[in-house]
């Protein structure tokens, strides 16, 4: 019987569905294991072979843990809201709900073909109202909470109101506006609107005005990466900065806890560093500089207060509120022109640009509080209003960017670090002895940091300060395809909807143009926006929608309890499943998604809605599977294509060709002619009768024609082969190229396993006979290796171990049931279809999915003999395998009976025989 993988894979996939093989219970006495993938965005292109890499790894681990006796949660769903679906809808004239539904069907079919162990009864879709009802609900938890810095946790906003009623905010520094101070009397005499405005400065989800990229021609707000050199990526239209009302999440309040939490989770060091760098915690001081001839002052934040005497100029963000107040009449036009230029630049461009130095002098001067020196105040695009205080003190001798700025604008540079500054480049040392630094002269820089910090606090011109590079997370999108905010504005004051009014469903629209002032397309649905209200009252809905990361910040919780209509997840259920034990996904979500998900988890924990404050116990970032592109070479100006080995003889243009019509590197020339109409009459210059393509490793992309559909691979080689080959390519964390030709080796391995059970002529050849010691040794070597490798996700070396074992058992002509059924259980996570088929074929009842993982027994791999070196008169002459239990007399007898030893004895009688057990034998003549 041959290995008919197509038939048996369909058979078992149908069987697993009918029997509910992967249904998971929330009530079990088994230990739990939660295995999760970063769920996919269902694009119209479907999956290519690079996408399932992480899914296969998680599936193997989930199946492995099930065999080890765990109750395993391994769910799947779709991250279905977001800009790509809306853009696709605009391009194709279809509603995003329609395209999303169609794309999900395609994804589901492709995933099912690979044989994953997902519990599909827990499937979620973030664009389904029954799901985003709870996204809206959790948003309201954020909106209805504030961060109590004294308790270091989120609390209901009602607790803050009670504090304000009794003592104002004297003990509760305002995170939104640090200058806000009020007494209990003030609070109690404020109007409702004024109270709500103050509360908004504390809420974890809050409204504020922020600058966005507004394109008047397109009539829409653009993301930073959609703006290039001041124009829209689409169409090249001018983009300006515009202030609009936006929702934000006050993630900055959780900065320290987000840093501390990294010490409790198993993320890679690189991943932790990415998170730490994004948060960007630094310790320094805020220092106030008076503006000469003015009542104004500029507050700067610096991590290097020790360099205060080296400040040669100040740089203020062009958007800073003080710019208008301090700019002199003489510089007014220049400053205005420069600010107009900066308006056209995206934040990303402003931060990334290092070669281009731009700026404008305001005409104003700041006064150094320690020596009275007047310092010119400039504006420049490299300082952003949202970072720190929006102003910096520039020390050119110690900072490369400041040095370049000073050189460019001919600003004199003060040397405060002596020989450590060569005048040609800045030196950011902290180990120099200070010079030209007033009362700090002769002090080491590290020591001076504390001296200056104490001094500014004594003088009342500053204070020690901890700052974070991370800013509050923008949570508004001027788009259609996203969760509507469960907020209404009563006379402009936001109010939360009652939970009973959720979900607030997304209304159907026919066009996706933005509102007149750049609001989202919902602004055009006036009957939805404007709600019935009493005379004199305006009641309007929010027209922005939530970003794509809203639904993905908490989805791991909904998988636990997906059909609960009363809450997002029952507390008993979340207490049972707890943290995700293994989370697998790409590094492209390494910062944003993880930080937001960690934030939401901490807030829900603080509010007592779940019992853990880190969502993911262990994170693994899988590498990418790159495309191995195929290239053809067209002779310039002709319709002739020359084979790669002959291309140097012609002038050619290099073109990408569909990898699916290339066998290895040999092009199917007839398929090429049929591939595209402009190649229908192609002619070929062959080498040795073949057209050989060039190769190039690149990102897998439809544009490069190097994507491979997993359906095609599964159809040709089977799902089990596909699964094992993806793992065999290399360590899961590493990126590697796909090479369809290489899959044949894995397919041959599975055929070899099949032949241990079936002979093509004799049929089933498995016997109930006792295994030999060598067969048991091969099996238990594999058990130990595959168990260890599966636990630590070293799936590529586990596949190698399977191959070694199959080769050994084949050489041993092993057809023993006692060995082979254990091999099948080992193989189940990797090749579940074949394993299930052969398990049943050899007479086992029940599913192999419920078998127990084999237990390694050391006795089967323990060595019973030792290869002894045997010397004659101290010179090594041969080696002999002797039992480890041998004693002196028997060892002597064996050595003297050896032909090589007899030859070197030349008939003489040994004087003595030295035998060191376990080490050596020396015959002395």
JOCORDA-V654202 format. One record per pair of residues at least 6 apart in sequence whose C-alpha atoms are under 7 Angstrom apart, sorted by the first residue. I is the first residue (numbers start at 1). J is the second residue. If there is no record, write none. Layout:
# JOCORDA-V654202
<<I | J> <I | J>>
This chain:
# JOCORDA-V654202
<<1 | 758> <1 | 759> <1 | 760> <1 | 763> <2 | 760> <3 | 751> <3 | 754> <5 | 718> <6 | 718> <8 | 833> <8 | 837> <9 | 833> <12 | 833> <13 | 115> <22 | 117> <22 | 118> <22 | 119> <23 | 119> <24 | 73> <24 | 119> <26 | 573> <28 | 71> <30 | 69> <30 | 70> <30 | 71> <31 | 70> <31 | 71> <32 | 70> <32 | 71> <32 | 72> <32 | 577> <33 | 70> <33 | 71> <33 | 72> <33 | 73> <33 | 581> <34 | 72> <34 | 73> <34 | 74> <34 | 577> <34 | 580> <34 | 581> <34 | 582> <35 | 58> <35 | 62> <35 | 73> <35 | 74> <35 | 580> <35 | 581> <35 | 582> <35 | 583> <36 | 74> <36 | 75> <36 | 580> <36 | 582> <36 | 583> <36 | 584> <37 | 55> <37 | 58> <37 | 583> <37 | 584> <37 | 585> <38 | 584> <38 | 585> <39 | 76> <39 | 77> <39 | 78> <39 | 79> <40 | 78> <40 | 79> <41 | 78> <41 | 79> <41 | 80> <42 | 78> <42 | 80> <42 | 100> <42 | 103> <42 | 104> <42 | 107> <43 | 103> <44 | 103> <46 | 103> <46 | 106> <46 | 107> <47 | 107> <47 | 709> <48 | 707> <48 | 708> <48 | 709> <48 | 710> <49 | 708> <49 | 709> <49 | 710> <50 | 624> <50 | 625> <53 | 726> <54 | 584> <54 | 585> <54 | 622> <56 | 723> <58 | 584> <59 | 116> <59 | 117> <60 | 829> <60 | 830> <61 | 790> <62 | 72> <62 | 74> <63 | 829> <64 | 829> <65 | 72> <66 | 72> <67 | 849> <67 | 850> <67 | 851> <67 | 852> <67 | 853> <68 | 852> <68 | 853> <74 | 118> <74 | 119> <75 | 118> <75 | 119> <75 | 120> <75 | 122> <75 | 123> <75 | 559> <76 | 118> <76 | 120> <76 | 123> <77 | 123> <77 | 124> <77 | 125> <78 | 124> <78 | 125> <78 | 126> <79 | 125> <79 | 126> <79 | 552> <80 | 100> <80 | 125> <80 | 126> <80 | 127> <81 | 126> <81 | 127> <81 | 481> <81 | 482> <81 | 548> <82 | 481> <82 | 482> <82 | 547> <82 | 548> <83 | 481> <85 | 96> <85 | 100> <86 | 96> <86 | 481> <89 | 95> <89 | 96> <110 | 711> <113 | 719> <114 | 719> <115 | 719> <122 | 559> <122 | 562> <125 | 131> <126 | 132> <126 | 551> <129 | 503> <129 | 505> <132 | 483> <132 | 503> <133 | 502> <133 | 503> <134 | 568> <135 | 550> <135 | 551> <136 | 485> <136 | 486> <137 | 499> <140 | 496> <142 | 204> <142 | 205> <143 | 203> <143 | 204> <143 | 205> <143 | 206> <144 | 156> <144 | 157> <144 | 203> <145 | 154> <145 | 155> <145 | 156> <145 | 157> <145 | 203> <145 | 204> <146 | 154> <146 | 155> <146 | 156> <146 | 157> <146 | 202> <146 | 203> <146 | 204> <147 | 153> <147 | 154> <147 | 155> <147 | 253> <148 | 154> <148 | 155> <153 | 606> <154 | 603> <154 | 606> <154 | 607> <155 | 607> <164 | 184> <164 | 187> <165 | 184> <165 | 187> <165 | 188> <166 | 184> <167 | 183> <167 | 184> <168 | 182> <168 | 183> <168 | 184> <168 | 187> <169 | 181> <169 | 182> <169 | 183> <170 | 181> <170 | 182> <170 | 183> <174 | 180> <174 | 201> <174 | 202> <175 | 201> <175 | 202> <176 | 201> <176 | 202> <177 | 201> <187 | 195> <193 | 493> <200 | 206> <200 | 207> <204 | 249> <204 | 250> <205 | 247> <205 | 248> <205 | 249> <205 | 250> <206 | 247> <206 | 248> <206 | 249> <207 | 245> <207 | 246> <207 | 247> <207 | 248> <208 | 245> <208 | 246> <208 | 247> <209 | 243> <209 | 244> <209 | 245> <209 | 246> <210 | 243> <210 | 244> <210 | 245> <210 | 246> <211 | 241> <211 | 242> <211 | 243> <211 | 244> <212 | 221> <212 | 241> <212 | 242> <212 | 243> <212 | 244> <213 | 221> <213 | 222> <213 | 223> <213 | 239> <213 | 240> <213 | 241> <213 | 242> <214 | 220> <214 | 221> <214 | 222> <214 | 239> <214 | 240> <214 | 241> <214 | 242> <215 | 221> <215 | 237> <215 | 238> <215 | 239> <215 | 240> <217 | 237> <219 | 514> <219 | 518> <220 | 514> <220 | 518> <221 | 478> <221 | 518> <224 | 346> <224 | 347> <224 | 348> <226 | 232> <226 | 233> <227 | 233> <227 | 346> <229 | 345> <230 | 238> <230 | 239> <230 | 344> <230 | 345> <230 | 346> <231 | 237> <231 | 238> <231 | 239> <232 | 238> <232 | 239> <239 | 344> <240 | 343> <240 | 344> <241 | 343> <241 | 344> <246 | 476> <247 | 474> <247 | 475> <247 | 476> <248 | 472> <248 | 473> <248 | 474> <248 | 475> <249 | 472> <249 | 473> <249 | 474> <249 | 475> <250 | 472> <250 | 473> <251 | 472> <251 | 473> <251 | 599> <252 | 470> <252 | 471> <252 | 472> <255 | 279> <259 | 276> <261 | 614> <262 | 272> <265 | 617> <265 | 618> <266 | 617> <266 | 618> <266 | 619> <267 | 618> <267 | 619> <271 | 590> <274 | 591> <275 | 591> <278 | 469> <278 | 470> <279 | 468> <279 | 469> <279 | 470> <280 | 468> <280 | 469> <280 | 470> <281 | 467> <281 | 468> <281 | 469> <282 | 303> <282 | 466> <282 | 467> <282 | 468> <283 | 303> <283 | 465> <283 | 466> <283 | 467> <284 | 302> <284 | 303> <284 | 304> <284 | 305> <284 | 464> <284 | 465> <284 | 466> <285 | 301> <285 | 302> <285 | 303> <285 | 305> <285 | 453> <285 | 462> <285 | 463> <285 | 464> <285 | 465> <286 | 299> <286 | 300> <286 | 301> <286 | 302> <286 | 462> <286 | 463> <286 | 464> <286 | 465> <287 | 299> <287 | 300> <287 | 301> <287 | 461> <287 | 462> <287 | 463> <288 | 297> <288 | 298> <288 | 299> <288 | 300> <288 | 461> <288 | 462> <289 | 297> <289 | 298> <289 | 299> <289 | 366> <289 | 367> <289 | 368> <289 | 369> <290 | 296> <290 | 297> <290 | 298> <290 | 366> <290 | 367> <291 | 297> <291 | 365> <291 | 366> <291 | 367> <292 | 365> <292 | 366> <292 | 367> <299 | 389> <300 | 389> <300 | 391> <300 | 392> <300 | 393> <301 | 388> <301 | 389> <301 | 392> <304 | 449> <305 | 449> <305 | 452> <305 | 453> <306 | 445> <306 | 448> <306 | 449> <306 | 452> <309 | 437> <310 | 395> <310 | 414> <310 | 415> <310 | 416> <311 | 393> <311 | 394> <311 | 395> <312 | 375> <312 | 394> <312 | 395> <312 | 413> <312 | 414> <313 | 375> <313 | 376> <313 | 377> <313 | 393> <313 | 394> <314 | 375> <314 | 376> <314 | 377> <314 | 378> <314 | 392> <314 | 393> <314 | 394> <315 | 377> <315 | 378> <315 | 379> <315 | 380> <315 | 391> <315 | 392> <315 | 393> <315 | 394> <316 | 378> <316 | 379> <316 | 380> <316 | 383> <316 | 390> <316 | 391> <316 | 392> <317 | 379> <317 | 380> <317 | 381> <317 | 383> <317 | 384> <317 | 385> <317 | 390> <317 | 391> <318 | 339> <318 | 379> <318 | 380> <318 | 381> <319 | 385> <320 | 385> <320 | 390> <326 | 364> <327 | 362> <327 | 363> <327 | 364> <328 | 362> <328 | 363> <328 | 364> <331 | 362> <331 | 363> <334 | 360> <335 | 360> <335 | 362> <338 | 360> <342 | 381> <350 | 381> <350 | 382> <351 | 382> <357 | 405> <358 | 380> <359 | 378> <359 | 379> <359 | 380> <359 | 381> <360 | 378> <360 | 379> <360 | 380> <361 | 377> <361 | 378> <361 | 379> <362 | 377> <362 | 378> <362 | 379> <364 | 376> <364 | 377> <365 | 374> <365 | 375> <365 | 376> <365 | 377> <366 | 374> <366 | 375> <366 | 376> <366 | 377> <367 | 373> <367 | 374> <367 | 375> <368 | 374> <383 | 390> <383 | 391> <384 | 390> <387 | 469> <388 | 467> <394 | 402> <395 | 402> <396 | 402> <396 | 403> <396 | 406> <396 | 413> <396 | 426> <397 | 403> <397 | 413> <397 | 414> <397 | 415> <397 | 421> <397 | 426> <397 | 427> <398 | 426> <398 | 427> <398 | 428> <399 | 426> <399 | 427> <399 | 428> <400 | 425> <400 | 426> <403 | 426> <415 | 421> <416 | 434> <416 | 435> <416 | 436> <416 | 437> <417 | 432> <417 | 433> <417 | 434> <417 | 435> <418 | 435> <420 | 427> <420 | 432> <421 | 427> <430 | 445> <430 | 446> <431 | 444> <431 | 445> <431 | 446> <432 | 444> <432 | 445> <433 | 442> <433 | 443> <433 | 444> <433 | 445> <434 | 440> <434 | 441> <434 | 442> <434 | 443> <434 | 444> <434 | 445> <435 | 441> <435 | 442> <440 | 448> <453 | 463> <453 | 464> <456 | 462> <456 | 463> <457 | 463> <475 | 546> <475 | 547> <476 | 544> <476 | 545> <476 | 546> <476 | 547> <477 | 544> <477 | 545> <477 | 546> <477 | 547> <478 | 519> <478 | 520> <478 | 544> <478 | 545> <479 | 520> <479 | 521> <479 | 544> <479 | 545> <480 | 512> <480 | 520> <480 | 521> <480 | 522> <480 | 545> <482 | 545> <482 | 546> <482 | 547> <482 | 548> <483 | 545> <483 | 546> <484 | 504> <484 | 505> <484 | 506> <484 | 545> <484 | 546> <485 | 542> <485 | 545> <485 | 546> <486 | 496> <486 | 497> <486 | 504> <487 | 494> <487 | 495> <487 | 496> <487 | 497> <487 | 541> <487 | 542> <488 | 494> <488 | 495> <488 | 496> <488 | 539> <488 | 540> <488 | 541> <488 | 542> <489 | 495> <489 | 539> <489 | 540> <489 | 541> <490 | 537> <490 | 538> <490 | 539> <490 | 540> <491 | 537> <491 | 538> <491 | 539> <512 | 521> <513 | 521> <514 | 520> <514 | 521> <515 | 521> <515 | 523> <515 | 524> <519 | 543> <519 | 544> <520 | 543> <520 | 544> <522 | 543> <523 | 529> <523 | 543> <529 | 540> <529 | 541> <530 | 539> <530 | 540> <530 | 541> <531 | 539> <531 | 540> <532 | 539> <533 | 539> <549 | 593> <553 | 593> <553 | 596> <553 | 597> <553 | 600> <554 | 597> <554 | 600> <557 | 569> <558 | 568> <558 | 569> <560 | 569> <560 | 573> <560 | 574> <561 | 569> <561 | 570> <561 | 573> <571 | 609> <571 | 610> <574 | 610> <575 | 611> <578 | 612> <579 | 614> <579 | 615> <579 | 616> <579 | 617> <580 | 615> <580 | 616> <580 | 617> <581 | 616> <581 | 617> <581 | 618> <582 | 616> <582 | 617> <582 | 618> <582 | 619> <583 | 616> <583 | 618> <583 | 619> <583 | 620> <584 | 619> <584 | 620> <584 | 621> <584 | 622> <585 | 620> <585 | 621> <585 | 622> <586 | 621> <586 | 622> <586 | 623> <587 | 621> <598 | 614> <598 | 615> <601 | 613> <601 | 614> <601 | 615> <602 | 613> <602 | 614> <604 | 610> <605 | 611> <605 | 612> <605 | 613> <621 | 733> <622 | 732> <622 | 733> <622 | 734> <623 | 732> <623 | 733> <623 | 734> <623 | 735> <624 | 735> <624 | 736> <625 | 735> <625 | 736> <625 | 737> <625 | 738> <626 | 697> <626 | 698> <626 | 699> <626 | 700> <626 | 736> <626 | 737> <626 | 738> <627 | 697> <627 | 698> <627 | 699> <627 | 700> <627 | 706> <627 | 707> <627 | 737> <627 | 738> <628 | 695> <628 | 696> <628 | 697> <628 | 698> <628 | 706> <628 | 737> <628 | 738> <628 | 739> <629 | 659> <629 | 695> <629 | 696> <629 | 697> <629 | 698> <629 | 706> <630 | 656> <630 | 657> <630 | 659> <630 | 693> <630 | 694> <630 | 695> <630 | 696> <631 | 654> <631 | 655> <631 | 656> <631 | 657> <631 | 693> <631 | 694> <631 | 695> <632 | 641> <632 | 654> <632 | 655> <632 | 656> <632 | 657> <632 | 693> <632 | 694> <633 | 641> <633 | 642> <633 | 643> <633 | 647> <633 | 652> <633 | 653> <633 | 654> <633 | 655> <634 | 640> <634 | 641> <634 | 642> <634 | 652> <634 | 653> <634 | 654> <635 | 641> <635 | 642> <635 | 650> <635 | 651> <635 | 652> <635 | 653> <636 | 651> <636 | 652> <636 | 653> <639 | 682> <639 | 683> <640 | 682> <640 | 683> <640 | 684> <641 | 683> <641 | 684> <641 | 685> <642 | 684> <642 | 685> <642 | 686> <643 | 685> <643 | 686> <643 | 687> <643 | 691> <643 | 692> <643 | 693> <644 | 692> <644 | 693> <644 | 694> <656 | 704> <656 | 705> <657 | 705> <658 | 705> <658 | 706> <659 | 705> <659 | 706> <660 | 708> <661 | 667> <661 | 668> <661 | 671> <661 | 672> <662 | 668> <664 | 741> <665 | 692> <665 | 693> <666 | 690> <666 | 691> <666 | 692> <666 | 693> <667 | 691> <667 | 692> <667 | 693> <673 | 679> <673 | 680> <673 | 681> <673 | 682> <674 | 680> <697 | 737> <700 | 706> <700 | 707> <701 | 707> <713 | 722> <714 | 722> <717 | 747> <720 | 830> <720 | 831> <720 | 832> <720 | 833> <721 | 746> <721 | 747> <723 | 830> <724 | 799> <724 | 830> <725 | 743> <725 | 746> <727 | 795> <727 | 796> <728 | 796> <728 | 799> <729 | 736> <729 | 796> <730 | 796> <731 | 794> <731 | 796> <749 | 803> <752 | 806> <753 | 806> <756 | 810> <756 | 814> <756 | 815> <757 | 764> <757 | 765> <757 | 766> <757 | 815> <758 | 764> <758 | 765> <759 | 765> <765 | 815> <766 | 815> <766 | 816> <766 | 817> <767 | 815> <767 | 816> <767 | 817> <768 | 816> <768 | 817> <769 | 816> <771 | 816> <771 | 818> <771 | 819> <775 | 809> <776 | 819> <776 | 860> <777 | 860> <777 | 861> <778 | 805> <778 | 808> <779 | 805> <779 | 819> <780 | 856> <780 | 857> <780 | 860> <780 | 861> <781 | 861> <782 | 801> <782 | 802> <782 | 805> <783 | 854> <783 | 856> <784 | 856> <785 | 798> <785 | 801> <786 | 798> <786 | 801> <789 | 795> <789 | 797> <789 | 798> <790 | 798> <821 | 839> <822 | 854> <824 | 835> <824 | 839> <825 | 848> <825 | 851> <825 | 853> <826 | 853> <827 | 835> <828 | 835> <836 | 847> <836 | 848> <839 | 848> <864 | 883> <864 | 884> <865 | 881> <865 | 882> <865 | 883> <865 | 884> <866 | 881> <866 | 882> <866 | 883> <866 | 884> <866 | 918> <867 | 879> <867 | 880> <867 | 881> <867 | 882> <868 | 879> <868 | 880> <868 | 881> <868 | 882> <868 | 919> <868 | 920> <868 | 921> <869 | 876> <869 | 878> <869 | 879> <869 | 880> <869 | 920> <869 | 921> <870 | 876> <870 | 877> <870 | 878> <870 | 879> <870 | 920> <870 | 921> <870 | 922> <871 | 877> <871 | 921> <871 | 922> <871 | 923> <872 | 922> <872 | 923> <872 | 924> <873 | 922> <873 | 923> <873 | 924> <873 | 925> <874 | 922> <878 | 900> <884 | 918> <888 | 915> <892 | 913> <895 | 901> <896 | 902> <909 | 925> <910 | 923> <910 | 924> <910 | 925> <911 | 924> <911 | 925> <912 | 923> <912 | 924> <913 | 922> <913 | 923> <913 | 924> <914 | 921> <914 | 922> <914 | 923> <915 | 921> <915 | 922>>
